[in-house]
Every structure is written in structure tokens, then in C-alpha cells.
Amino acid sequence: MISEIKEGTTKILVPKQPTKSVFYNPKMELCRDIDIAGVAAFVSSLPNSSRLRYIDALAGSGVRGVRVAKEVGLSVAINDRSTPAYELIKRNITLNELEESAKAYNEDANVLLLQNRYDLVDVDPFGSPVPFLDAACRSVKKLLLLTATDTAPLCGAHSGGLRKYDAKPLNTEYHTEMATRILLGRVTRDLCKFDKAVQPLLSYSKAHFIRIIAKVERGAKKADASMNRLGFIAHCFSCGTRFAFSCSDMREMRIEKNCEACDAKIRIAGPLYIGAIKEKWFCERVHEELCKREMGKKKEAGKIVETCINELDIPFYYEHHAICKALKVQPPSIAALIDALRSSVFSASRTHFSNTAFKTDASMEEIKGIYINLTLSD
């Protein structure tokens, strides 16, 4: 049974009950709203944007690709290997009168990506994007949009991170950011094989998925520069001390096996992306697009992007309540803590990765001292 729904300003036919052959996930409307704003923000800065070609390579019902064609106005290829999904995509194209700008395909995603070059490549699989990553990196010319829903191996909750992503994760309290950065590290290495460089514009995690919107640039020198943004995170599970270091630093410096703060064993995660995972100017444009468009998840999407605008470019965060529990102190407000950190000449911000976390360039020992001072002053 098929029913008609509306996302943004687009009408979509979807199955009333999910099937193996036709997939529509209403929980991803938030992601699709941010995508529409993100694609619109990106193409608005480019000349001849109407000539750009976008592909939704694993489309399911076709909702994302149809929305890009209707709400952004791009030339769109919408593909799914399932024949019933392909037939539904064609109906959704017709329903929105997009026959001139959108075309449905019934192909293997890897084959289609290897045979064609697209300006914007969107890969939103069920599970890991790794099986499609090589073809996507070969095909993409300007913008790569990528989803991962296999968060457990990326976060280090169970094995598989090293096998799938060529990186070792650690199951820390900032595991969602670690997962995002491990995924970005894999994307960086795969793009470099084709002398392409990744420039993350907006990377975020919500509930069960990680989403990356990244600019792609050609050139061996740019690719080499992007590789220099790969590194590792050292973490002490005893006292919570953590720090990042680049791959080049690893060759030049000796990483101590034990923590300088408590002498417990240090563990290493990576390689992963330790550079900035968003661009402030882009996030501001995305927020502007969200504000002016009709969208079902506008408020929630706007909150995520607004937090990203002001989020520090530090490759980990600190969980507020975990530190308070370790110190056995009553939790102050996070706002008060951030003010205290800034008053002590440190940088500090909230993070979209967790509502109960913060980022700062202060060390763990300095953070603990500020917590104790705040508790004593109450």
C-alpha cells in the first residue's frame, strides 16, 4: 500500500509499511532538511549552478533526490537497484512534474558511479558507506554527501572499525565525534587515491547516523595537504586526559606509553581526521537557508547547525556529568562552567554531539580545578 506525504514543499509517495524492496525512513527527514539547505547554500556560490549534476545513488523511494530537484532546482539522477523502488521513484518524479530535471535509474550504484562523473554525489546506505566509497570518490567533482549508520564499529562499541575503516576507534565518552572523524579519515584517504582533497563543510551526528557534507577539490598538492590533517587521539581511561597529534608529529615525537598526569597506560585511536570538520561560513549559510524554507524539522535542524557555527574545532569533547561524578561534586550549569573557562583565558563552547558536553582547550587537570573552584564558590 502506498500513501502520499509531504516533506518540505515536495509531495512523495511512500509505502505505508517498510519493505525490503522499497525503503523510506521518516526519522531521516531531519537529515534531508539539512541536506536541502546545505546543497542550496553550496550551489548558490557557484556560477552556472543550474548545470550541476547531482546523484542520489541509493535512493529508496527517491525522496532526497526528488526534493533536491524540486526545492533546489538541480539536474538530478535518482537511482535504486530495486525494481519496485525504481518504479516508485518514477512515480514521484511525475507527481512533482520534474520529468525535465530528474531521471530515474535502476542500476547497481557502484556501476553507475564508475561510469559517470557527477558534481554532487550523495551516498546514503543502510549501514556502512564503505562498499560504495571508492566509486563515489572517483565520480564526485565538487561536493560529497555521505551517511553512515553503522555507528557501533565506528564508535568502538564492538569490533569492525579497523576492518571497515582502517582505523582503531576507542569507546570513549566522546565516541560520536570519534566516529565522525574516523569516517572522515577514511574519506580523506579514499579521495587522495584520485588526487582529490576533502574539505569538510558540515559534519554532524544525530541519534543513529553520521552525516558528512564535504567540498571536493582536485590536485595532488591539495590532496597531500588534506592527508596532513590526519592524526591520532591519545586517551587515558584512568584520569580522562586526552590529546590529539598529527601523523607527521608521530614520526617526529615520542609518544609516552603512560599518562603524564596519572601514570596509567595511554591508549591510541586512529588514524582519524583531526582538522576542522565544518566551515563556519558554510554553516551560517545553511542556517539562513533553513530559516527561509518550509521544512518539517526546521527547528531541530536549525539548532544543530547553529551549535555547529560556534563549536570549537577541537577533535574531542568532555562530558559534564562524567567529570562531576569522578570529582564527586554537584554539577554546576554548563553555561557557568563555560563562562569560568573563558574567564580563565581558555576557549570553550557547547557541542552538537551531546547536550551535556562541552569543548575546551584546557587540559583535564585545568578543567578539574575550575570545577572545584566553582563548587567552592557556591
Secondary structure, DSSP 8 states (H G I E B T S, - for coil): -EEEEEETTEEEEEESS--SSS---GGGHHHHHHHHHHHHHHHTTSTTGGG-EEEESS-TT-HHHHHIIIII--EEEEE-SSHHHHHHHHHHHHHTT-TTTEEEE-S-HHHHHHH--EEEEEE--SS-SHHHHHHHHHHEEEEEEEEE--HHHHHTSSTTHHHHHSSB----TTHHHHHHHHHHHHHHHHHHTTTEEEEEEEEEEETTEEEEEEEEEE-HHHHHHHHTTEEEEEEETTT--EEEEEHHHHHHS---SB-TTT--BEEEEEEEE-S-SS-HHHHHHHHHHHHHS--TTHHHHHHHHHHHHH----S--EEHHHHHHHHT-----HHHHHHHHHHTT--EEEETTEEEEEEESS-HHHHHHHHHHHHHH-
